[in-house]
Amino acid sequence: MPGRGIQAPLELLPSEVTCAKDTRDLVIECCVEFIHLISSEANEICEQESKKTIAPEHIIGALKSEVEDVLKDHKQQQKDRERKADKIKDSGLTPEELQAKQEELFALSRAKFAQPQQQP
């Protein structure tokens, strides 16, 4: 917004909200990484257009590209979840049978990792 200085992300929180130092550092690190990501993407767009200066439309293009990538990933994750749900539904097992099978697999896994590892 014109006339507003750049504020640290946590300065925008209501005064009654407090954050641990680790939380603040993580938010700042994420913001810096996001800026690097968008800057790199905008620079690539700028170079593709044979421009030497990153313009606002390059930033907008980078943001749009990132949002479209996230949307694509989200839709794929939804499809994967639906396939998994269908696989469970199509298994022919009752919820109780599925629970028993899961507990059996967990027990086998715990037993496997409880055994001492043999040296080659």
Buried (B, 14 or more C-beta within 10 A) or exposed (E): EEEEEEEEEBEEEEEEEEEEEEEBEEBEEEEEEEEEEBBEBBBBBBEEEEEEEBEEEBBEBBEEBBEEEEEEEEEEEEEEEEEEEEEEEEEEEEEEEEEEEEEEEEEEEEEEEEEEEEEE
